[in-house]
Amino acid sequence: MPDVDSGWSAQSTYDIYAAAYDDFNHAYMNERWTGRLLATAERAGLEGNRLLDVGCGTGLSFLPMLARGWTVTGCDISTAMLDLARAKLDGRPVKLIAADMRALPEVGEFDLCWAVNDALNYLLNPAELQSALEGMRRNLAPTGLIVFDVNTVAAYRRFFSSETIVEINGRRFVWKGLMSGRVVTPGGFNEAEFHSDEEVDLAHKHRQRHFAEDEVLAAIESASLECVGVYGESNGNLVLGLDEEDHTKAVYIARLGL
């Protein structure tokens, strides 16, 4: 087990990252990605319009759902991220809660609970993954679905093994992966540094764990859930079945166990 508490690590990382997050991710195609996830969940039997967004960040993953007519509750471990999300609401009735996904409180009954954009990869062992899934289960309506994504080996070999520079609004950000593609392994830990030469207070490190498909399926079962689909992402599209060497995200759909 790692010697760094994943809750502390994720909170401190995103409290710092918050000031740069929206600019650095300005090209994130949130409407398309959330639309693909929603359509896939609907094919799996999703009904209703109540969403719990776990690890909601600055709202990139729930704002498109508001536009689609959904009722939204969001939670995140970083209050700095939540403050930015709250500023975007313009009076819309979204409940935002500061919460650790490993110990989610019961905040309602939801038709869809999701944790997207690799939020679960900041958990650092399978027991924490199971705890997060158990928390989502406690907030799930009897016929509801859980949807979440995690990064694949291919994602870590690409994005945690290379450098990305974003220049926008007079700001320059550098994401530098600290891994070599040769040493990225299933179930391993992966790190990257983020900094801005002009804004030195933004410097921080990301630490994520890769979760292999067998680990995820075991956590789903241990959380008294049933997996109803495993998908791989390629160029924004979702296909049934997962190829860790090709797909950059794995998407899982689960429901209450029978």
C-alpha positions in Angstrom: 0.0 0.0 0.0 1.4 3.4 -0.9 2.7 5.7 1.9 0.7 8.7 0.6 -3.0 9.0 1.6 -4.9 9.2 -1.6 -7.5 11.5 -0.2 -4.9 14.0 1.0 -3.0 13.7 -2.3 -6.0 14.3 -4.5 -7.3 17.2 -2.4 -4.0 19.0 -2.3 -3.4 18.4 -6.0 -6.8 19.8 -7.1 -6.8 22.7 -4.7 -3.7 23.9 -6.5 -4.7 22.7 -10.0 -8.1 24.5 -9.7 -6.7 27.9 -10.8 -5.5 26.4 -14.1 -7.9 23.6 -14.6 -10.5 25.2 -17.0 -7.9 26.9 -19.1 -5.7 23.8 -19.4 -8.7 21.7 -20.3 -10.4 24.3 -22.6 -10.4 21.8 -25.5 -12.1 19.1 -23.5 -15.1 18.0 -25.5 -17.4 17.7 -22.5 -20.7 17.8 -24.4 -19.7 15.0 -26.8 -18.1 12.8 -24.1 -21.0 13.1 -21.7 -23.4 12.5 -24.5 -21.6 9.3 -25.5 -21.7 8.1 -21.9 -25.3 9.0 -21.5 -26.3 7.2 -24.8 -24.4 4.1 -23.7 -26.1 4.1 -20.3 -29.5 4.5 -22.0 -28.9 1.5 -24.1 -28.1 -0.4 -20.9 -31.5 0.6 -19.5 -31.1 4.0 -17.9 -34.3 5.8 -17.0 -34.9 9.0 -15.1 -33.0 12.3 -14.8 -31.3 12.5 -11.4 -27.5 12.6 -11.5 -24.9 12.3 -8.7 -21.6 13.5 -10.2 -18.8 12.1 -8.1 -15.6 14.0 -8.4 -17.4 16.8 -10.3 -14.6 19.2 -10.3 -15.4 22.6 -11.9 -18.6 21.2 -13.4 -17.3 20.2 -16.9 -19.1 16.8 -16.6 -22.4 18.0 -15.2 -23.1 21.3 -17.0 -24.0 19.5 -20.2 -26.4 17.4 -18.1 -28.1 20.5 -16.8 -28.6 21.6 -20.4 -30.2 18.2 -21.1 -32.8 18.8 -18.3 -31.2 16.7 -15.6 -31.4 17.4 -11.9 -27.8 17.4 -10.6 -26.0 16.9 -7.3 -22.2 17.1 -7.4 -19.5 16.3 -4.9 -15.7 16.7 -4.9 -12.9 16.5 -2.3 -11.5 19.9 -3.4 -13.4 23.0 -2.2 -11.4 25.1 -4.6 -12.8 23.1 -7.6 -16.3 23.3 -6.1 -16.0 27.1 -5.8 -15.3 27.3 -9.5 -18.2 25.0 -10.3 -20.6 27.1 -8.1 -19.6 30.3 -9.9 -20.9 28.8 -13.2 -24.4 27.9 -12.0 -26.0 31.3 -12.5 -28.7 30.5 -10.0 -29.4 27.0 -11.3 -30.4 24.7 -8.4 -27.4 22.3 -8.2 -26.4 20.9 -4.8 -22.6 20.8 -4.4 -21.0 18.9 -1.5 -17.4 18.6 -0.3 -16.9 14.9 0.1 -14.3 12.2 -0.1 -15.5 9.6 -2.6 -14.1 6.9 -0.4 -16.7 7.8 2.2 -19.6 9.2 0.4 -22.5 10.3 2.6 -26.1 9.4 1.6 -27.3 12.5 -0.2 -30.2 11.2 -2.2 -31.5 8.6 -4.5 -30.2 8.9 -8.1 -31.0 7.3 -11.4 -27.4 7.8 -12.5 -24.2 8.0 -10.4 -21.1 8.6 -12.3 -17.4 9.4 -11.8 -15.8 10.4 -15.1 -12.6 11.9 -16.4 -10.3 9.5 -14.5 -11.4 10.6 -11.0 -11.2 7.0 -9.7 -7.6 6.7 -10.8 -6.6 9.0 -7.9 -7.6 6.1 -5.6 -4.4 4.2 -4.8 -5.6 0.6 -4.1 -8.5 -1.7 -4.9 -10.0 -1.4 -1.4 -10.5 2.4 -2.0 -12.0 1.7 -5.3 -14.5 -0.7 -3.7 -15.3 1.9 -1.0 -16.1 4.5 -3.7 -18.4 2.1 -5.5 -20.1 1.2 -2.2 -20.7 4.9 -1.7 -22.3 5.3 -5.1 -24.4 2.2 -4.5 -25.8 3.7 -1.3 -27.0 6.6 -3.4 -28.5 4.6 -6.2 -32.2 4.3 -7.0 -33.3 0.7 -7.2 -33.3 0.8 -11.0 -30.3 3.2 -11.3 -27.0 2.8 -13.0 -23.4 3.6 -12.1 -21.1 4.7 -14.8 -17.3 5.4 -14.4 -14.2 5.5 -16.5 -10.6 4.8 -15.7 -7.4 5.3 -17.6 -5.9 2.4 -19.5 -2.3 1.2 -19.9 -2.3 2.9 -23.3 -3.4 6.2 -21.7 -0.5 6.1 -19.3 2.0 5.2 -22.0 0.9 8.2 -24.0 -0.2 11.0 -21.6 2.0 10.1 -18.6 5.0 9.5 -20.8 5.1 12.7 -22.8 4.9 16.5 -22.5 1.9 18.6 -23.3 2.1 22.4 -23.5 -1.1 24.6 -23.5 -1.0 28.3 -24.2 -4.2 30.2 -23.7 -5.3 33.6 -22.5 -1.7 34.7 -22.0 -1.0 31.7 -19.8 1.4 28.8 -20.5 1.0 25.4 -18.9 3.2 22.4 -19.0 2.1 18.8 -18.3 5.2 16.6 -18.1 4.6 12.8 -17.7 7.3 11.2 -15.6 6.8 7.7 -16.9 8.5 5.8 -19.7 6.2 3.8 -21.9 8.4 0.8 -21.2 7.8 0.9 -17.5 4.0 1.5 -17.4 2.5 -1.8 -16.0 -1.0 -3.0 -15.1 -1.8 -2.1 -11.6 1.1 0.3 -11.3 1.4 3.9 -10.1 1.9 6.7 -12.6 3.1 10.3 -12.1 3.2 13.6 -13.9 4.2 17.1 -13.1 2.3 20.3 -13.9 3.7 23.8 -13.8 3.6 27.3 -15.3 6.8 29.3 -15.6 4.8 32.5 -15.0 2.6 31.2 -12.2 5.0 29.3 -9.9 2.2 28.6 -7.3 0.6 26.3 -9.8 3.3 23.7 -9.6 2.1 20.3 -8.4 2.3 16.6 -9.1 -0.4 14.1 -10.1 -0.2 10.5 -8.9 -2.6 7.9 -10.3 -3.0 4.1 -10.1 -3.9 2.0 -13.1 -6.8 -0.4 -12.4 -6.8 -3.5 -14.6 -10.1 -4.9 -15.8 -10.0 -7.9 -13.4 -9.4 -5.6 -10.4 -12.3 -3.4 -11.4 -14.7 -6.3 -12.0 -13.7 -7.7 -8.6 -14.4 -4.3 -6.9 -17.8 -4.1 -8.6 -18.7 -7.5 -7.3 -17.4 -6.9 -3.8 -19.5 -3.7 -3.7 -22.6 -5.8 -4.2 -23.0 -4.5 -7.8 -23.4 -6.2 -11.1 -21.4 -5.2 -14.1 -23.6 -4.8 -17.2 -21.0 -3.5 -19.7 -17.3 -2.8 -20.2 -16.4 -0.4 -23.1 -13.2 1.0 -24.6 -12.8 4.6 -25.8 -11.1 5.4 -29.0 -11.2 8.9 -30.5 -14.2 9.8 -28.4 -16.2 6.7 -29.4 -17.2 3.9 -27.2 -17.0 0.2 -28.3 -18.1 -2.8 -26.4 -15.1 -4.7 -25.0 -11.8 -3.3 -23.8 -8.3 -3.4 -25.4 -5.9 -1.9 -22.8 -3.2 -1.5 -25.5 -5.4 0.5 -27.9 -8.2 2.2 -25.9 -7.3 5.2 -23.8 -10.2 4.8 -21.4 -12.2 1.9 -20.0 -15.8 2.6 -19.2 -17.8 0.4 -16.8 -21.6 0.3 -16.3 -23.0 -1.3 -13.1 -26.3 -1.7 -11.3 -27.5 -3.1 -8.0 -26.6 -6.8 -7.7 -29.4 -9.3 -8.1 
